[in-house]
Amino acid sequence: ADKARNGGTDKSIDRYSMILFGFDRADLSPANQELVKTIKDRITTSSNTRVVGYTDRSGAEDYNQRLSERRAQAVATALGLPASSASGQGERLPLYDNTMPEGRFYSRTVEVIVETPRR
C-alpha cells in the first residue's frame, strides 16, 4: 500500500553474468548466443535492461576500457537493445581476483541486468 501511495512499483530484477569471452575477444561464442537467447526471452517492452562489460587486468587500461565496451555492445546488439543500454567498466571494477588465471577468465564477462515492473 505504501508503494502505491508513494508512486513506487514492485519489480523483478534478473542478473546474468555467465557470458564469458576469450582473451582479447568481443565476439559471442555459440554457447554465449544460446545464453543471449534465454535472456532475450526474459526482456519485455516494459523492461529496463543494462549491459555492462568487464575485462581482466591484463594489458593497457585504456585498451581494456574499449574492449569492455565492445563486449557490452556485442551483447546489447544480440539482445536487440539500443547502444545506450551498453557500457564498459574495463578493469576498474574487477568482479574476481585477478591474481589467479581463473579469476582473470571470469573477469572477461558481461553482466546483463533486466529490471521489469510487476503488475
C-alpha positions in Angstrom: 0.0 0.0 0.0 2.9 2.4 0.8 4.4 1.8 -2.6 1.2 2.6 -4.4 0.6 5.7 -2.3 4.2 6.9 -2.8 4.3 6.1 -6.5 6.7 3.1 -6.2 6.4 -0.1 -8.1 7.4 -3.7 -7.5 9.8 -5.0 -10.0 11.7 -8.2 -10.7 15.5 -7.9 -11.2 17.3 -10.6 -13.2 21.1 -10.5 -13.3 23.0 -12.6 -15.8 26.8 -12.8 -15.7 27.9 -16.0 -17.3 28.5 -14.5 -20.7 32.3 -15.1 -20.9 34.8 -14.1 -23.6 38.1 -15.4 -24.7 41.3 -13.4 -24.1 41.2 -10.1 -26.2 37.8 -11.2 -27.8 34.5 -9.4 -28.0 32.6 -11.9 -30.3 29.8 -14.2 -29.0 30.6 -17.9 -29.0 27.8 -20.4 -29.8 27.3 -21.0 -26.1 27.0 -17.3 -25.4 24.5 -17.0 -28.2 22.3 -19.6 -26.5 22.5 -17.7 -23.2 21.6 -14.5 -25.0 18.5 -16.2 -26.4 17.5 -17.2 -22.9 18.0 -13.6 -21.6 16.1 -12.1 -24.6 13.1 -14.2 -23.7 13.0 -12.5 -20.3 13.0 -9.0 -21.6 9.6 -7.3 -22.1 8.7 -4.0 -23.6 8.5 -2.6 -20.1 11.9 -3.9 -19.0 14.8 -1.6 -18.3 17.9 -3.5 -19.4 21.5 -2.6 -18.9 24.6 -4.4 -20.3 27.9 -3.8 -18.6 31.2 -5.2 -19.9 34.3 -6.1 -18.0 37.9 -7.2 -18.6 40.7 -8.7 -16.7 43.7 -6.5 -15.8 46.0 -7.8 -18.5 47.0 -5.1 -20.9 46.7 -1.4 -21.0 43.8 0.2 -19.1 42.6 2.3 -22.0 42.6 -0.7 -24.3 40.7 -2.7 -21.7 38.1 0.0 -21.4 37.4 -0.1 -25.1 37.4 -3.9 -25.1 34.8 -4.0 -22.3 32.6 -1.5 -24.3 32.9 -3.7 -27.4 31.8 -6.7 -25.4 28.8 -4.9 -23.9 27.8 -3.6 -27.3 28.1 -7.1 -28.9 25.7 -8.4 -26.3 23.3 -5.4 -26.5 23.2 -5.8 -30.2 22.4 -9.5 -29.9 19.6 -8.7 -27.5 18.2 -6.1 -29.9 18.9 -3.3 -27.4 19.9 0.3 -28.2 23.6 1.2 -27.9 22.7 3.5 -25.0 22.0 0.4 -22.9 25.6 -0.8 -23.1 28.6 0.4 -21.1 32.0 -0.8 -20.1 33.9 -0.9 -16.8 37.2 -2.2 -18.2 39.4 -3.4 -15.5 38.4 -0.7 -13.0 35.9 -2.7 -11.0 37.2 -6.3 -11.2 34.5 -8.9 -10.4 37.0 -11.5 -9.4 40.6 -11.7 -8.0 42.9 -11.4 -11.0 46.0 -12.9 -9.3 44.8 -16.4 -10.4 44.1 -17.5 -14.0 40.6 -18.5 -13.1 39.8 -15.0 -11.7 41.1 -13.4 -14.9 39.0 -15.8 -17.0 35.8 -15.0 -15.1 36.6 -11.2 -15.3 36.2 -11.4 -19.1 32.5 -11.1 -18.9 29.4 -9.0 -19.5 26.6 -8.6 -16.9 23.1 -8.1 -18.1 20.6 -6.6 -15.6 16.9 -6.8 -16.5 14.5 -4.8 -14.3 10.9 -5.5 -15.1 7.9 -3.8 -13.3 5.4 -6.2 -11.8 1.8 -5.7 -12.4 
